[in-house]
Amino acid sequence: MIQIQEIDHLVLRVVDAEAMIRFYCEVLGCNIEKRQDDLGLIQLRAGRSLIDLVPVDGKLGRMGGAAPGAQGRNMDHFCVRVEPFDHDAINRHLAAHGITAGELVQRYGAEGTGPSMYLCDPEGNTVELKGPALGSELRTQVTP
């Protein structure tokens, strides 16, 4: 049986790579880990995971078909775990970058139920910021 431990990386097909780099690095605190401009691949470090940006006009991007848009998204949303999760500080930081997040809601995630809020990147991808699980609902393993 395959036992998944965590998300290794996700790949976003992008139109404006520089705007996306600014958002993920300046707003969400990622760092550029590796660039392969000949392929059209920018890999951003997001904690223990990677967020890969693939410009649609690059070598890899041209192989993926049409660019993402309001009527043709590549995914619904993805979630990044944030620690510490200080809702007021996060909102101040986002506001300083001209970004408004959705309301704070308790949602279930990999660790259990905890604080969560949604926002959008420059190309309309929904990003969920997730805080720690509340109480003893920590889930570290799923049993069949």
Disulfide bonds with the S-S distance in Angstrom:
none
